[in-house]
């Protein structure tokens, strides 16, 4: 089945390469942030970081997303109060943190055109998780990995890959979320992430102040939560990454890992204790639930080394402003 999937992926890519299927070119530069693996690797905080940094660099970005796990068939403008069941959880988080317009749609090229019509000042598009959406032509491709790398190196369903590792040869940059091994060329084991000579950037997520779910203006430090009976809840690509983050803040807690994009039910979060700790992404869905324990959300901020936003601006510098 994996070999059959790989053959279909290869045929589809060839169809776009030779013009049997057509990519749509937008009047503004397009930067795609994605990966070749399923599951979250840190794309959302990276898109937020890029949107904020590019604004400081003089651009006016907009974000388009598929809206994974949302049921919207039409193109939708996302707001902080959108329904995650309609638009997905990550686009709402992007709308809250990125400081720029966010639109979702199955056809991201069409979604981008609607967004440009509604916001004519936008002069750069960030495509969240759009590496395989070839219908949208792009000027810069960024692949994000976490410490899991390419894992067993097989494509779906035998492994986690949406495309073969060789796909990385055609991207512009690789971002590694905190830990892992970047190799200058593919060789030996497939557990590492080959760079194929492309620039490699390290991303680090920081955050040590919690916000109350029901009132984000109420904050507390890890020290104020110490000694309480805590439950850590995470439904992200790698929940262990969240658990390790809050453990590094010297907190003791019970771990509750759920699948990525999990749709929570109140009965799943009936714990004996004093508080629930969770991620910003999970908070989008927990806001809709009546829970017995107070919920504290940990916002995180991404930084990159070297400066990824400067690299992107240099890459697209030849494209004119809208």
N, C-alpha and C positions, 0 to 999 in steps of 0.2 A: 504493500500500500504506500509506503514511503517513496519507493522508486516511481510509482505511478504519479504520486503528488509532485515529485521533483520534475517529472517529464512535463506535466501540465504547467508548472511554474516556468519552466524553460521556454515552452512554446508561447506562453503569454508574453514573456519578455521579448522574444524574437518578433512577435506580432507588432509590438510597439516600435522596436528598433527598425523594422523594415517598412513601417507605415501601413501595415494592414489594419492596425488600430491606431487611432490618432490621439495625441496629447494636445491639450489646449494651453496656449501661451497667453499669460495675462499681461496687461500693460505695465505691471510693476514687478520688481524682483520677488521671487518665491524661494523661501528657505524651508526645507523639509527637515523635521526632527523625527527620527524613528529608530527602528532597529530591525534585525533579521530574526529575532527570537520572539516567541509569544511571552506574555507576562510582562509586568512592569519592571523597568530597569532604572527609572528616575527621569523619564521624559518630561513629565508634567512640571516638576520644579525647574528643570532646565529651560523649558519654554517660557515659564514665568520670568526666570533670570534674564533670558535673551530679550524678551519684550521690554523689560524695564531698562536694561542696559542699552538697547538700540534706541529707545526714546531719548536717553541721555546723550546718545551719539547723533541726535538730530533727525532721526527717522520717526515716522508715525506708523507703527505696525498695527496689523489686524491679525487675528488668529482664526483659522478654520480647522474643524475637527470632524471626525466621523460621528462622534457622540456615542461611543461604544456602550452597549447595554441600554441605550435609550430607544424608544419605540417611534420616534418622529420619522415620518416618511418625507415630509416637506423640509424646506430650508427654514431654520429657526434662529433668530437672534437670541443669544443666551444672556440672561441677567443673573444677578446674585440670588434672586428668588425663584428661578426656574425650577421646574419639577425634574429631579434626577431620573424619574421613570421615563420622561419624555426625551431629555437631551443627554442623559448620562451624567455620571458624577464628576469626571475630570473637567469637562467644559465649564461647569458651575464654579469649580475651584479656580479655573483660569480667569473667569469673569470677575471673581472676587479679588484676585491677587495681581493679575497682569497689568491692569490699568489701561486696557485697550479693548476695542470691540471683539466679540467672539461669536462666530456663527457656526452652526453644525448642519451637515447634510451628507447624504450618501455620496453625492457627486460634489467633491470638494472644489472643483473648478467652478461649478455653477454657484456654490455657496460663496466663493470668493467674489464672483461677479456681483451677486446681490449685495454683499457687504461693501464693495467698492462703490456701488450706486448709492447706498445709504450713507456712506462715510467717504466722500470724495477726497478728504485730506489724507487718507491712508496711502502710503507710498511703499509699503513692504508687507508681504504676506508671510506669516509663520504657519506652516502646516504641521499640526500636531499628529504624530503617528501616521505619517503619510508616505513612508518610504516605498511601499508597494502600490500606492495609488498613482499609477503611471498616467492616468488620464490628465493629471495636473502636471504640466511641464514645470521644471524647477531649475533654479540657478545655483543652488548650493544644497548638498545633502550631508546631514550629520547623523551618524549612527551611535546610539547610546548603549553601553553595556554596564552591568554591575559585576560583582565578584564571581557570579556563576558563569561568566563568559559564554561560550557557545555550547557548554555542557557536553553531551555525547557527540555533537557534530552532525546528527542526523536530522533530516527534514521531517515534518509532520507525516504521519502520526507516531513514528518510531522515535522521534526526538522533538526538540523545541523550535527548530528552525523553520521560518516561513520561506526563506530563500537559502541557497547554498552559501557557504563561507566565501566563495569566490566573488559573490556580489559586492563584498567590501572593497574589491579592487576598483570599483567605479564611483565610490563616494568621495567626498571632499575632506572629511575629518571624522575622527573617532573620539568619543567622550567616554571615559571610564569612571563610573560612579564609585569613588573612594578607594576600593581595593581591587586587586587583580593583577594580571600579568599582560603587558603589551609586548608583543614580539615584532621586530622589524620586518619579518617575512614569514609566510606560512611554512612550518616545518614540524615534523614529528606529531606530537599529540595535538588534537583539536580542542583541548580544554582551554587553551589561551585564546587571545583575540589578536589575530594578525592584522597589522596596520597597512600592509602593502605599500609602505613608504609614505602614507598620508600623515598629516599632522595629528598628534595625539594630545588630548587635553584631559586633565584630571578634574573631576567635579567633587566638591565636598559639601555636605549638607550640615548646616548648623542650626541650632535652636535649643533654648534652655528655659524659655518662659511659656507657661501654659495659659490658655484662655478658657473661660467658662463657655460651654456650648450655648447656653441660653442667653448669655450676655458677654460678648467678647471684650467689653470694656473692663471686665473683672479679670484680673490676671493673678498668677501666683508663681513662685519659684519652686524648683524641685525640693529645696530645703523645707518649704512650708507643707509639702506633701509627705515628707519623710515620717515614718512611723505609722502611717495610715494603712488600712487594708485596701490595697489597690488591685485593680484588674486592668490589664493592658489588652486592648482589642484592636486588631489590624486585619483588614481585608484588602491587602495590596499584593503586588507581584512577589515580594519577598518579605513576609511579616517579620522574620527574624531580624532584618535590618532595623526595623522600628524598635523591637524589643532590646536589641543591643544598644541602640541610641539612648533609650531611657534608663537602661541599666548603668550606662556610663555616667548618668547623672546621680548615681548612688541611690536609686530607688529600688525597693523590693516589691514584687508584684506577681500575680498569677497571669500566665500567658493564655490568650485566646486567639488563635490564628484562624482566619476564614479565607475562602477563595477570593481571588482578585475580583473586584466589582460586586462583591456579595450584597444581596438585598436582605437587610437585616429584619428580623421579627423581634418584637419586644420580649417574647419568651426565651430567646437565645441569650438575652443580656440580663437575666434575673440572677444577680449575684448577691451573696452575702459579703458585705464589705462597706467601705467608706466612699469610694469613688472609682470611676472608669477613666482610663487614659486612652486616647485614640489619636489617629492621624487626621489631618485636614481633609483628606479625601474621604475617609469614613464619616467624618462629621457632617458632610453634605447630606448623607442619608439618615444619620442618627437624629438630626434636627426634627425630623418628621415623627419621631417615636416618643411615646410617653414612658420614660424610664424612671425607676425608683431611686437610682443613685445619681449624684451629680456627675457630669461628664466634663473632663478637662481635655482640651485639644492642644496639641503641640505643633505650632507652625514651624516650618523649616525654611531656610533660605539657602539657595545654591550659590556657590562661587566656583569659578573655573580658573585653572592655571595651565598654560598661559591664558591670556584674555581671549575667550572665544568670540565675544561680541566684536572685538577689534578685527579678528580674523574674518568674520562674516562681512563686516563693512568693507574690508579690503577686497574680499572676493566679489562682492556685488558692486563695487565702486564704478565699474564700467556701465552699469545700468542707469539710465536717467531717472530722476525723481518724477513722480506722477504730476 
